[in-house]
């Protein structure tokens, strides 16, 4: 594994990690992480995937994880979700430049499958495996989450962000520490029935509609955050892409639980990960 700091065109520093296989068999994978989840979480899966013949890149969005500048306060980080999409773009550009003739696929976990609709370099992407991702609109959250999410969006987020100057998720044991611009924009998205395209308007709707790479979305039946309805809502934003939803249940893998974060846990290495690798391989033009 190699770690390096990538300077984005906008001047932000993003720390990425790359796993190089002994021999590239399939191509490139960029893993886009979930909201508040550090790239460390995806390291076991990235390492395993590289052993299957993929060149794999993970990264932290600016202001989070290893991309948080040492000695700086999160109050000083001026970033929103459009900026995080620019970080995603820069990492894709970097990975594509390393293997320009090989297909590049995204593995988007939750937020990591939402932001690709905002990419300006969609032509470099051959396909996306969306994992446990939905629109985020609060009425489409899983039932248990929906019972408390109104308090989170209407009370906790506005109050805590105003007091701290950022969202102190680690203290509150909610999501994670997030820049002010990110959490407030995400709040706007999650309160809109059409999520990002409804909150941001026609220009963003057109960006999602311009996506042409295939999208395969894994909907986890025991996901404690996302629902099948929410997954349909997100996938349908990519209205002109070839898209398909695959339901995955714990019983399919002979395990007790998967959940929102389970697909990337090492305990699923022998059952879930080979299936994910197979779905990825199926997105390549050669396998189509």
VOKOLTI-277034 format. One record per residue (C-alpha): residue number from 1; y, x negated, z negated. Coordinates in steps of 0.05 Angstrom, whole numbers, plus 32768, in hexadecimal, padded with zeros to 4 digits. Layout:
REM residues N
+-----+------+------+------+
| num |    y |    x |    z |
+-----+------+------+------+
| NUM |    Y |    X |    Z |
...
+-----+------+------+------+
This chain:
REM residues 288
+-----+------+------+------+
| num |    y |    x |    z |
+-----+------+------+------+
|   1 | 8000 | 8000 | 8000 |
|   2 | 8046 | 7FE7 | 8012 |
|   3 | 8085 | 8002 | 7FF1 |
|   4 | 80C9 | 7FFA | 8010 |
|   5 | 810F | 8017 | 800D |
|   6 | 8127 | 803B | 804B |
|   7 | 8171 | 8043 | 8057 |
|   8 | 817D | 8086 | 8079 |
|   9 | 81B2 | 808F | 80AF |
|  10 | 81DD | 80B2 | 807C |
|  11 | 81DB | 8076 | 804D |
|  12 | 81A9 | 808F | 8019 |
|  13 | 8170 | 8064 | 8001 |
|  14 | 812B | 8083 | 8003 |
|  15 | 80EE | 805F | 7FE7 |
|  16 | 80AF | 8068 | 800F |
|  17 | 8068 | 804F | 8009 |
|  18 | 8038 | 8043 | 8042 |
|  19 | 7FED | 803D | 8043 |
|  20 | 7FD3 | 8018 | 8080 |
|  21 | 7F8A | 8023 | 8093 |
|  22 | 7F5E | 7FEA | 80A9 |
|  23 | 7F5D | 800C | 80ED |
|  24 | 7F87 | 8047 | 8103 |
|  25 | 7F58 | 807C | 811D |
|  26 | 7F81 | 80BC | 811A |
|  27 | 7FCB | 80AA | 8116 |
|  28 | 8005 | 80B4 | 80E6 |
|  29 | 800D | 80E2 | 80AA |
|  30 | 804D | 80ED | 8083 |
|  31 | 8045 | 8113 | 8041 |
|  32 | 8080 | 813E | 802E |
|  33 | 807E | 814C | 7FE4 |
|  34 | 808A | 818B | 7FBC |
|  35 | 80CA | 8198 | 7F95 |
|  36 | 80CF | 816A | 7F58 |
|  37 | 808D | 8146 | 7F68 |
|  38 | 808F | 80FB | 7F6E |
|  39 | 806B | 80D7 | 7FA6 |
|  40 | 803E | 80B7 | 7F72 |
|  41 | 8019 | 80F9 | 7F6E |
|  42 | 8002 | 80F4 | 7FB6 |
|  43 | 7FEC | 80AB | 7FB1 |
|  44 | 7FA1 | 80B7 | 7FA6 |
|  45 | 7F9E | 80E7 | 7FE1 |
|  46 | 7FC8 | 80B8 | 800C |
|  47 | 7F9A | 807D | 7FFC |
|  48 | 7F5C | 80A7 | 800B |
|  49 | 7F79 | 80C0 | 804C |
|  50 | 7F89 | 807A | 8063 |
|  51 | 7F40 | 8068 | 8059 |
|  52 | 7F30 | 809E | 808B |
|  53 | 7F5A | 807C | 80C0 |
|  54 | 7FA0 | 8099 | 80B7 |
|  55 | 7FE0 | 8071 | 80AB |
|  56 | 7FFF | 8098 | 8071 |
|  57 | 8047 | 8098 | 8057 |
|  58 | 8061 | 80B8 | 8018 |
|  59 | 80A9 | 80B9 | 7FFE |
|  60 | 80D8 | 80D3 | 7FC9 |
|  61 | 8114 | 80FC | 7FDD |
|  62 | 8157 | 80DD | 7FCB |
|  63 | 8168 | 80E6 | 7F81 |
|  64 | 811F | 80EE | 7F6D |
|  65 | 80E5 | 80C1 | 7F5A |
|  66 | 80EA | 807A | 7F74 |
|  67 | 8126 | 808F | 7FA0 |
|  68 | 8151 | 8099 | 7F62 |
|  69 | 817F | 805B | 7F5E |
|  70 | 8175 | 8033 | 7F1E |
|  71 | 81AE | 803B | 7EEC |
|  72 | 81CB | 8079 | 7F0C |
|  73 | 81CE | 80BF | 7EEF |
|  74 | 81B3 | 80FA | 7F16 |
|  75 | 81F8 | 8118 | 7F0C |
|  76 | 8212 | 80E5 | 7F3E |
|  77 | 81E0 | 80F8 | 7F74 |
|  78 | 8201 | 8122 | 7FAA |
|  79 | 81C6 | 8141 | 7FCF |
|  80 | 81AD | 8184 | 7FE7 |
|  81 | 8170 | 819B | 800D |
|  82 | 8190 | 818A | 8050 |
|  83 | 8196 | 8143 | 8037 |
|  84 | 814D | 8143 | 8023 |
|  85 | 813B | 815A | 8069 |
|  86 | 8162 | 811D | 8083 |
|  87 | 8137 | 80F1 | 8055 |
|  88 | 80F9 | 8112 | 8073 |
|  89 | 8113 | 8104 | 80B9 |
|  90 | 8120 | 80BA | 80A9 |
|  91 | 80DA | 80B1 | 808E |
|  92 | 80BC | 80D3 | 80CC |
|  93 | 80E6 | 80A5 | 80F9 |
|  94 | 80CD | 8068 | 80D2 |
|  95 | 8084 | 807D | 80D6 |
|  96 | 8089 | 8090 | 811F |
|  97 | 80A7 | 804D | 8131 |
|  98 | 806B | 802A | 8112 |
|  99 | 803A | 8051 | 813F |
| 100 | 8063 | 806F | 8178 |
| 101 | 8027 | 8080 | 81A3 |
| 102 | 7FFE | 80A2 | 816C |
| 103 | 8005 | 80EA | 8154 |
| 104 | 802D | 80F4 | 8115 |
| 105 | 801C | 812C | 80E6 |
| 106 | 803D | 8148 | 80A9 |
| 107 | 8019 | 815C | 8069 |
| 108 | 804C | 8189 | 8049 |
| 109 | 8040 | 819D | 8001 |
| 110 | 806A | 81DA | 7FEE |
| 111 | 80B2 | 81C4 | 7FFC |
| 112 | 8096 | 818F | 802A |
| 113 | 8080 | 81C6 | 8059 |
| 114 | 80C2 | 81EB | 8054 |
| 115 | 80F2 | 81B3 | 8067 |
| 116 | 80D3 | 81A2 | 80AB |
| 117 | 80F7 | 81DE | 80C9 |
| 118 | 8137 | 81B6 | 80BD |
| 119 | 8121 | 8176 | 80DF |
| 120 | 8149 | 815A | 8118 |
| 121 | 810E | 8130 | 8132 |
| 122 | 80DA | 8167 | 8138 |
| 123 | 80C3 | 814A | 817B |
| 124 | 80A3 | 810F | 8156 |
| 125 | 8075 | 813D | 812E |
| 126 | 8032 | 8151 | 814C |
| 127 | 801E | 8183 | 8116 |
| 128 | 8025 | 8198 | 80CE |
| 129 | 7FF2 | 81A8 | 8098 |
| 130 | 8017 | 81D4 | 8067 |
| 131 | 7FF8 | 81D4 | 8021 |
| 132 | 8007 | 820A | 7FED |
| 133 | 804A | 821A | 800D |
| 134 | 806E | 825C | 800F |
| 135 | 80B4 | 8275 | 801C |
| 136 | 80CA | 826E | 7FD3 |
| 137 | 80EC | 82B3 | 7FD3 |
| 138 | 80E4 | 82C9 | 7F8B |
| 139 | 80C7 | 830E | 7F9A |
| 140 | 808E | 82EB | 7FC0 |
| 141 | 807D | 82BC | 7F86 |
| 142 | 8039 | 82C3 | 7F64 |
| 143 | 8038 | 82FD | 7F31 |
| 144 | 803A | 82D2 | 7EF2 |
| 145 | 8074 | 82A8 | 7F0C |
| 146 | 809A | 82E5 | 7F25 |
| 147 | 809D | 8301 | 7EDE |
| 148 | 80C7 | 82C7 | 7EC6 |
| 149 | 80E9 | 82AB | 7F04 |
| 150 | 8125 | 82D9 | 7EFE |
| 151 | 8138 | 82B7 | 7EBC |
| 152 | 812F | 8273 | 7EDD |
| 153 | 815E | 8283 | 7F18 |
| 154 | 8191 | 82AF | 7EF6 |
| 155 | 8198 | 828D | 7EB2 |
| 156 | 8176 | 824A | 7EAA |
| 157 | 8189 | 8228 | 7EEC |
| 158 | 81D3 | 823B | 7EEC |
| 159 | 81DC | 822C | 7EA2 |
| 160 | 81B5 | 81EA | 7E9F |
| 161 | 81D3 | 81CF | 7EDF |
| 162 | 8219 | 81DE | 7EC8 |
| 163 | 820D | 81BC | 7E84 |
| 164 | 81E9 | 817E | 7E9D |
| 165 | 8207 | 8175 | 7EE2 |
| 166 | 81C0 | 8176 | 7EFF |
| 167 | 8182 | 819E | 7EF1 |
| 168 | 815E | 817E | 7EB5 |
| 169 | 8119 | 8197 | 7EC7 |
| 170 | 80F3 | 8163 | 7EA0 |
| 171 | 8115 | 8177 | 7E5F |
| 172 | 8109 | 81C0 | 7E6F |
| 173 | 80C2 | 81B4 | 7E89 |
| 174 | 80D5 | 81D8 | 7EC9 |
| 175 | 80CC | 81BA | 7F0F |
| 176 | 80EC | 8176 | 7EFF |
| 177 | 8130 | 8155 | 7EFF |
| 178 | 8157 | 8169 | 7F3D |
| 179 | 819C | 815B | 7F5A |
| 180 | 81CE | 8193 | 7F51 |
| 181 | 81D4 | 819F | 7F9B |
| 182 | 8189 | 81A5 | 7FA4 |
| 183 | 817C | 81D6 | 7F6C |
| 184 | 81B7 | 8203 | 7F7D |
| 185 | 81A6 | 8206 | 7FC7 |
| 186 | 815D | 8213 | 7FB7 |
| 187 | 8173 | 824C | 7F89 |
| 188 | 819A | 826A | 7FC4 |
| 189 | 815C | 8265 | 7FF0 |
| 190 | 812D | 8283 | 7FBC |
| 191 | 815A | 82BF | 7FB0 |
| 192 | 815D | 82D1 | 7FFA |
| 193 | 8125 | 82FC | 8019 |
| 194 | 8126 | 82CF | 8057 |
| 195 | 8127 | 828F | 802E |
| 196 | 8149 | 8254 | 8050 |
| 197 | 815A | 8276 | 8092 |
| 198 | 8177 | 82B2 | 806E |
| 199 | 81A0 | 8288 | 803E |
| 200 | 81BA | 8256 | 8071 |
| 201 | 81C4 | 8282 | 80AF |
| 202 | 81B6 | 8282 | 80F9 |
| 203 | 81BB | 8236 | 8105 |
| 204 | 8181 | 822A | 80D4 |
| 205 | 815A | 8264 | 80F1 |
| 206 | 815F | 8243 | 8136 |
| 207 | 8148 | 8200 | 8119 |
| 208 | 8108 | 821F | 80FE |
| 209 | 80FE | 8245 | 813F |
| 210 | 8103 | 8203 | 8166 |
| 211 | 80C4 | 81E7 | 8145 |
| 212 | 808C | 81E1 | 8178 |
| 213 | 8058 | 81B8 | 8152 |
| 214 | 801C | 81DF | 8136 |
| 215 | 801D | 81F5 | 80EE |
| 216 | 7FDD | 81FF | 80C6 |
| 217 | 7FEC | 821B | 8081 |
| 218 | 7FBA | 8218 | 8047 |
| 219 | 7FC3 | 8253 | 8018 |
| 220 | 7FA1 | 8247 | 7FD6 |
| 221 | 7F84 | 8288 | 7FB8 |
| 222 | 7F91 | 8273 | 7F70 |
| 223 | 7FD6 | 8255 | 7F7D |
| 224 | 7FFF | 8264 | 7F3E |
| 225 | 8042 | 825F | 7F64 |
| 226 | 8039 | 8275 | 7FAD |
| 227 | 8019 | 82B3 | 7FCB |
| 228 | 7FFA | 82C2 | 800E |
| 229 | 8035 | 82EE | 801E |
| 230 | 8064 | 82B4 | 8010 |
| 231 | 803B | 8286 | 803C |
| 232 | 8040 | 82B8 | 8075 |
| 233 | 808B | 82BC | 806B |
| 234 | 8093 | 8271 | 806F |
| 235 | 8064 | 8267 | 80AB |
| 236 | 8087 | 829F | 80D1 |
| 237 | 80C9 | 8278 | 80CD |
| 238 | 80A8 | 8248 | 80FE |
| 239 | 80A6 | 8283 | 812F |
| 240 | 809B | 825C | 816F |
| 241 | 8066 | 822C | 8154 |
| 242 | 801C | 8235 | 8158 |
| 243 | 800B | 8249 | 8111 |
| 244 | 7FCF | 825C | 80E8 |
| 245 | 7FC1 | 8269 | 809E |
| 246 | 7F80 | 8253 | 807D |
| 247 | 7F6E | 8271 | 803A |
| 248 | 7F4D | 8241 | 800A |
| 249 | 7F2A | 825A | 7FCB |
| 250 | 7F0B | 8232 | 7F91 |
| 251 | 7EC8 | 8251 | 7FA2 |
| 252 | 7ECC | 8232 | 7FE8 |
| 253 | 7ECB | 81EE | 7FC7 |
| 254 | 7E9C | 8200 | 7F8E |
| 255 | 7ED3 | 81F0 | 7F5B |
| 256 | 7EF1 | 8219 | 7F23 |
| 257 | 7F3A | 8210 | 7F36 |
| 258 | 7F68 | 81F4 | 7F6C |
| 259 | 7FAE | 8210 | 7F60 |
| 260 | 7FF1 | 81FB | 7F7C |
| 261 | 7FEA | 81B1 | 7F6D |
| 262 | 7F9F | 81A9 | 7F6F |
| 263 | 7F94 | 8198 | 7FB9 |
| 264 | 7FAF | 8151 | 7FAD |
| 265 | 7F8A | 8143 | 7F6C |
| 266 | 7F54 | 810E | 7F6E |
| 267 | 7F21 | 813F | 7F51 |
| 268 | 7F1F | 8160 | 7F96 |
| 269 | 7F13 | 8120 | 7FBC |
| 270 | 7ECC | 8132 | 7FD2 |
| 271 | 7ED7 | 817B | 7FE1 |
| 272 | 7F20 | 818B | 7FF3 |
| 273 | 7F38 | 814A | 8012 |
| 274 | 7F04 | 8146 | 804A |
| 275 | 7F17 | 818D | 805E |
| 276 | 7F60 | 817A | 805E |
| 277 | 7F51 | 813D | 8089 |
| 278 | 7F2A | 8168 | 80B9 |
| 279 | 7F63 | 819A | 80BF |
| 280 | 7F93 | 8161 | 80CC |
| 281 | 7F66 | 8143 | 8102 |
| 282 | 7F62 | 8188 | 8122 |
| 283 | 7FAD | 8188 | 812C |
| 284 | 7FAB | 814B | 8159 |
| 285 | 7FB5 | 8156 | 81A4 |
| 286 | 7F73 | 8132 | 81B1 |
| 287 | 7F4D | 8163 | 8185 |
| 288 | 7F70 | 81A1 | 81A1 |
+-----+------+------+------+
